[in-house]
């Protein structure tokens, strides 16, 4: 009797274990920021999208496919040509996420790696179309306008595949080596032209200064001649006396001079 009891108890435990295993396999969790679509072996992908939480499925018949619906960054580099046939290396940084209601369609058409299949191709297509509308100089001076046009057209293209673009920005924009060398040569030429212009302006200012100085000297000489004509030798005598006084003052301050002879003529030896 005890053996029969233990056998039944063992069978009951086995049944409980099997039931627990079945229940565990019938449960799955959808974490925050994720959504799930259900693949059914008989009907394929179901149209309903499962939200966050713990849910039931039919074991071995159904399985959940999880999608991250949070925004994720991706850099897409593209080499294209401008309006004036310059090579342009441009990189876009894109923040993208799927439309939750479109997940069944996304999985059916594109699969789990939908971003690998969609973003590089549509980004290349849009960039080539937009960049071709501007020449190299405009791509630099009108970068905001270029970014706006790329954002509008790329957002519209992505929406056709059930993808939302939260942010689009140009992070890298360079040109071919020939264009870069041409820009450098142009800058050097501009610097040389500025230097030449400065030298010309300097020469003009020096010329004007020389003219003004000559005019001042001529006017001073004219005034001096006029004064001499009016005052005669009195002006010359006055200047001689002033010079003698100044020399006497300077010699008087010198330690090597202990005696000053009288008379102004002994100082300067100027003729009377």
Secondary structure, DSSP 4 states (H G I P E B T S, - for coil): -HHHHHHHHHHHHHHHHHHHHHHHHTEEEE-TTEEEEEEETTTEEEEEEE-SEEEE--TTTEEEEEEE-S-EEEEEEEEEE-TTS-EEEEEEEEEEEE-GGGHHHHHHHT-TTHHHHHHHHHHHHHHHHHHTTS-HHHHHHTHHHHHHHHHHHHHHHHHTTTEEEEEEEEEEEEE-HHHHHHHHHHHHHHHHHHHHHHHHHHHHHHHHHHHHHHHHHHHHHHHHHHHHHHHTTHHHHHHHHHHHHHHHHHHHT-TT-----SSSHHHH----
